[in-house]
């Protein structure tokens, strides 16, 4: 039964979307109307600024996020509760995070107003501010700050599977400092284990569309953004450019994934050279700086939510006033009619796809256990995360064709969300599921439970917290989906994310803050519920555990 379900899930949510989507994209490349042409190839190659900016975002941002996470990760060993600070930042979708960050850090943002109110040095928004409202640098900052907590969460999961504390103790016994022991003894193994999560981060940074539409430069658009724009220009020439650009993204993705697979080995060979070891020996790590950075995570998430709330109820808020001149719910009242449908669509799509994602991930993991492969991370389950979203969803459009115009848009949008919730739920659940102690099942069966009853009444209740966390992450992933919703929904399935991008990309941050706030609140409520569940279960034993202890 589990094997049959596993095969069906792999076909419907792995083989069909990835294999079918890329196959249709490949066939369209030879089409007389929208196929690849010399002019289209020349146009892509002439987009030098777009190509350079794309490579910059796809390489530099993930590397900064990766090594920043490794720099902060020792705090997780000393204070495991720090992991709880990641949930608020993780719960904020990328679009809402970008809107809130701009309201905080833009040249007329709240933090600049705070500096002006204290010092009086900035009566006007500063010119040449290093974080303008629209630039490639701004896109990179948003991606780094948003992917950093995700990588920290992945590192926290890996630290539970390696004897990091023992390695640190052994290295320190040989005369290394704690920081040297971390970078030389633990980091190489963590980088090896972070290959797949880093691949997902790199591919997301390469093909992200909604963030560049919000805070990216209009004159130096990224390649994924160019392809997105070409798809809405229905001339054969534009469609040819879109297909060619999609394959250009695929080529870049293959190259970056290959380099990512060498990352851990390159770190061992190059970063641990004698010269660099000598430099590290003269470098001390500031625990105080790490503590401040951890606190900044919590402050940043709370500040983003606070500034979104203030902006949504501000009747007028001109620079350089620190607080709005007056608070009013008029904007909510006038926009509520427009907020209802996107909110409803976002909620039911997220609930459905997150629930299906967790169930399907459990089925896949259980099948691995039965195949005696429970320790290995099945990269094929995660393959949708390793394919740039722009060419993949473009292939879905071609594959589904007329089915998208026969009233089935909503179902295909839900399907596309589930394609992405399954791998994320699998990734979150894998550690807890594979580390589950088989002795619990043995004890349960010794008390008279069948193998199936032991799984239902012992294993699943004991995995309630990881299951709830996987659901929360999958819920947040669905809320954040922009491109599948926009392209497969044909604009007939508006969500908070699609509407937030549509409104805020036009420069209306006031209305955009309403959508961004709602987009933030929904996953935040789910993450808070998971936190309360974990707290309520802490120190309590399930009925199955009490029976097992008694036996």
N, C-alpha and C positions, 0 to 999 in steps of 0.2 A: 504493500500500500504506500509506504513512504517512498519507495523507489519510483513508483509510477507517478506520484505527485511531484517528486523532484524532477523527473524527466519533463513533465508537462510545464512546470514553472520555468525550467531552463529554456524550453522552446519558446514559450510565450513572452518571456521577459528578458531573455538574453540572446538567443539565436535569431528570433524574428526581428527584434528592434535593431540589433547591431548588424547581423548578417544581411537581413533583408534591406535595411536602410542603406547600407554601403553598396549593396549590389545594385539597387535602383539608381543610386547616385552615379555608379560606374556606367550603367547602361545609358543614362542621360548624357554622359560625357561624349558619347558617339552620336548623339542626336543631331540631325541636320539643322534644327531650329535653335536648340540651346546647348549644343555640344561645345567642347573646347576648341577654340580657334587661335590662330597666330596672333590676331589682334587682342584677344582676351589675355593671352599669356604676356604679350608686350605691356598691356595695361597693368597687370599685376606686378610685373618686374619694375615698371616705372613708378609704382607707388613706394618709393624708397623710404619716405618718412614713415609711412604706415608699417612697412616691414621692420624697420629699425625700432620703432616704438613698440611693435608687437613682441619682438624678441626681448626688448628691454623689460617689458612688463612680465613676460612669461619666464624669464630667467632670474632677473635680479630680485623681484618681489618674493618668489618662493624661497630663494636662498637666504634672504634677510629674515624671512619668517622662520625658516628652519633653524638657523644658528641663533636667532634670538630665543627661540623655544628651548634649544639645548642650553643656552646660557641661564635661562630661568629654571630649568627642570630640576636642579639639585634641591630647590626649595620644596619640591614634591616629596623628596625622601625625608626631609626634616619635618615638614608639616604637611601631611597628606590632606588635611582639611582645606589647604589652599585650592585644591581641585574644585571646591564648591564655588570659588570666585569665577570659574570659567563658564558656569552655566548661564549667568545673565548675559555675558558677551556672546556666547554661542546661540542663545535664543533670539538675538536681534538679527533679522534677515539682512542680507547685504544691502539691499536698496534702502531700507530704513536706517541702517548704520551709516550709509553714505549721506543721506539727507540730514541726519542728526549731527554727523561730524562736520558738515558744511555749516550748519547753524551754530556750531561751537567754534570752529577754527578758521572759517573764512575771514577775509579782510574786514568784514563787518559783523563777525560772529560774536557770540556771548563772551568768550574768554578775552577777546580784544576789547570789548566794552568794559570788562572787569578791570583790565589793565588801565584803561583810560579813566575809569572812575577813581582808581587808587592814585595814579600818578599825574593825570591830566596832560600826558605827553602826546596823546593821539586824538586830537579833536576831529580828525577826519580819518576814514579808513586808510590804512597805510598803503602806499604805492610800492610795487615790487615785493609784495608779501610772498614768502616762499611757498605758501600753500594757496594758490588762487582757486577760485571756484571751479574752473574748468582747465585741466591740464593733464598730461601724462603722469606727472609727479603725483598729482592728487589721486589718480587711479591707483598708483602703486601704494600710496600710503593707506588707502582704504583696504586694498587687498592684503597688505602686510598685517594691519591691525586686526582684520577679520579672520585671516587664516592662522594667525599665531595661537589663539586659544584652541583651535582644532588640532594643531600639531602637538600642543601641550597635552591635550586629552589623549592623543595617540601615544605619546611618550609615557604618560602615566599608566596606560594599559600595558605597555611593554616593560615598565619597571617592575610590574608585579610578576613578570615571567622570567626575569633574569636576576641573579644574586648581586645586584649592584652594590649594596652595602658591603658585602663580603669582598668584592673586588676593590672597592675604595680602601677598606681596611688593609688589605694585602699590599696595595700600592703604597700606602702611607708608611707601612712597615719598612719599605725599601728607601724611604727618605723623600718621597714625593709629597708635595703639598696636596691639600684636599682638592684644590682646583686643577692642579696638574694631573692628579689621579683620575679626576672626572673626564678631562679632555683626552687623556691617553688611554685610559683603561675601559671606560664605559661608553664614551661617545662613538667609537668605531662600531661597536655592536649595535648601538641604537640606530646609527645611520643605516646599517644593513637592514634592520627591521623596519625602518621608515621608508624603504624604497617604494612600496605601494601607496602609502598615504601621500608621499611627496609627488608621486606620479599623478595622483588625483588633483593635487593642488596646482601642479604645473599645467595640466590640461585645462583646468577651470580658468586659470589666469590667461591662458592662450586664447580661449574661445568665449570669454565673458562678453556680454553685449549690454546688459542693463546698466552696469556701473559706468562704462564709457559714455553711454547715452546721458547719464546724469551728470557726471563730473569730468568726463573726458573732453579733450579739445575737439572743437568742430572742424578746425582746419587741418589738424594732424590726427585724423581718426585712425583707430586700430584696424587691422585687416578684418577681424571678425565683424566690426562695426560697418566696414565698407560692404562686406558681403551681405549683411543684413539690409543695408540700404538698397543694394542692387536688386534684391529679391522683390522689392516693392515697385520697381520700375519694370513694367511688363513687356518692354521691347525685347526682341530676340537677342540683341547685342548685350543688354543688361543681364539677361538670364544666363548668357554664356559667360559673362564676367563672374556672376555669382557662383556658377558651377566650378569655374577655374579657380576662383578664390577659395572655395571650399576644399578643393584638392591641395591647394597650396598650404592651407592650415593642416591638412592631414600629413603632408610631407614634413612640415615643421614639427608636428607632434611626434612623428616617428623618430626624428633626429633628437629631440629633447628627451624622449623616453629612453633612447639608447644611452645618452649621456647620463641620465639619471641612474640607470642601472650600473654605471661605473663610478657613481658618486662615492660610495663607501670605500672602494678600493683606492680611488684617487686620494681620498682623505688619509688613508693609511700610508700611502707612498709619499705623498707630497706634504700634507699638513703636519706629519710627524717627523719631518726632516730635522737634522741636527741643529740647523740655524734657528728654526722655529721653536724647537724645544728649548734652546738657550734663551730666546726671547720670552717664552712663557715662564721660564724660571725666574725672570726678573719682574714678572707681572703679578700683581696681587688682585684678587677678586673681592669686590666690595659686597658683602652680604647686605649692607644697608641699601645699596643701589638696587639689588634684587627685590628687597622688601618694598621699596618705594614703587618699583615697577609693578609688583603684584597688586599693591593697593591701587595703583593707577587703573588696573583692569576694572576693579569694582567701581571706582569713581567714574571712569569713562562710560560704562554702561548706564549707571544711574544718571549721569549728566546728560547723556543722549536722550534718555526717556524724559528727563525734566525739561530740557529745552524743547522737545517735541510737544510736550503738554503746554508749555508757555506759549509757543508759537501758534498752537491750535486755538487758544482762547484769547489771544491778543487782538484787541480791536485796532490798535495802532502801536507800532514799536519802531521808532526811528533812531538811527545812530546819532549820538553815542549813549543814549539812555540805557541803563543797566537792566531795568525792568519795564514791561509794557506800561503805557500810560493808563490803560484801562483793560479790564478783563471782561470778556463777554462770550456767551455761547451762541451768538448770532450765526457765526460761521458754521458751527455744527448743525444748527437748525436749518440753515439754508442748503447745506450739502447733504443732510441725512438721507434724503430721497435717493441721491446718487451713490451713497455709501452702502445702502442696504444690499443690493444685488451682488456687488463685488465681495462684501463681507460674507454673505451666505455661500457664494461659490467657493471662496477660500476655505471656509470652515469645513464644508462637506467634502471637498476634494482632499484636504489635508487629513481629515479623519479617516476617509476611505482608503487612501493610498498608504497612510502610515500603518493602519491596522493590517492591510494586506501585505505590506512590506515586512512587518514583524513576523506575521504568520509564515510567509514564504521563506524568510530567512531561517526560522526555526526548522522548517521542513528540510531545507538544504543542509543545515548543520547536523540535524539528526541523521540524515542519509550519510554524511561524512563519518559520523560515529559508527554507524553500522558497517561502513566500508573500511573501518580501522584506519581512517585518515584524519582523525579528529584533531591532530595537532597542526596540520598544514592549513595555510590560508589559501583557499581556492581563488586564484587570480581571475579565472573565467567568470566567476560571479560578479567581480568588480569591473569587468571589461567596459561596461557602459561609461564608467568614470574615466577611462583612459582614451576615449575617443572624443575629439572636440565636438561640442554640442551643435555648433552651427552646421557642419556637413551632415551630422547624424540626423538632426531634426529636418533638415532640407531633404534628406533621403526618405524620411517618414512621409513628408508631404507628397513626394512622388509615388511612394509605395501605396499610400492609402487613396490618393486620387479622388475619385468621385464619392468615396465613402465619407469624405469630409463635408460634402454638400447635401447629404441626405438626412440631416437631423441627428447624426451620430457624433457630432463634434464633441459633446460633453463626455461621452464614454471614451473617446480616443484621448481626450485631455487627461482623464483619470488614469487611463492606461499608461500614458507617457510619464505621469508623475510617479506611478508605481515602478516604472523601469528604473527610476533613480532612488526611490525609497528602499527598494530591496537591497542594493549593495551597501548603502549606508547602515541599514539595520543589521545586515550581516557583519559588517566591519565592527560595529559597536558590540554585538553579541558574541562575536567569535571568542574573545578572550575568556569571558565568564563561562561560556558553554563548553569550551575545550578543557578548561581547568576544573570542571565539576568533578568532585570526588566520587568515583564509582562505588565506594564503600557504602554510601548512602543508599544506593539502589540495591546493593547486596543485602543490607540490613532490612530494608523494606520487604524484599522478597522472602527473607527468613521469617518475617512476621505474617506471611500468608498472602502478600500482594503478588499479583501477576506482574510480568514485565511491563505491560501497558499501564496497569494501575500504578505501579511504582513511578512511571514517567509522569503520569497525570497528577498524582497526589503527593509526590515527594519532590521530583526534580523541578517541575514548573513552579510550584509554590516557593521553593528555595531560590529560584531565579527571578522572582518578582521584580526586584529592583533593577537588574540589568535589562529585563524586558521592558520595564517602564521607561528606562533611560533610552533604549533603542526606539521606542515609540515616540518619545519627545524629540529625538534627533530627526527621525523620519518625518514627523509633523512639521518641524522647522524647515526641512529640505523641501517639502511640498509647498509650503507657504512661499518660499523664495523662488519657485520656478517661474521664469519669465518667458523664455523663448518657446518651449513646447506649448505653453498656454496661448501665446500670441499667434503662433503659426498654425497649430492644429485647431485652435478654437476659432480662427478666422475673425477674431474680434467679437464673437457671439458669446464667449464665456469670460467676461471680465472678472478679474480678481483684484485684490488690493495691490498686488505687485505690479500688474500691468497698468493699472490706473495711476499708481504712484509714479511710475516711470513716465507715463504719458503727460501727467500734470507737471511734475517737478522738472523734467527735461526742458519744458518750455519756459522755465524760470520762475514759476509761481510756487515759491517755497511755502507760502502760507497755506494754500489748499493742499499742496503736497504733504505738509506735516500731518494733516488729518489722516490721510491714507497710510503714511509711514507709522504713525502712532498706533493705529489699529493693527497694522501688520506686525508691529513689535509686541503688542499686548497679547495677541493670540498664542504664539509659541511661549511667551514668558509665563503665561498662566499654566501652560502644560509643564514647563520646567519646574516651576514652583511646586506644582502638585507632586511631581516626581520627588523633589527634595523633601517635601512633607512626608511622602510615603516612606522614603529611606529613613527619615528620622523616627517615624512611628514604628518601623520594623526593627530598628537598632536595639539590640539587647533582648529581643523577643525571639522565641523559638516557635517554629510551626509545629503543628500536631505530629507531623511525620518525624521531625527532628526529636521530639520528646519520646516517641515510640522507639526510634533508633537508639537513643541514649539508654532507654530502659532495657533494650535487648542486650 
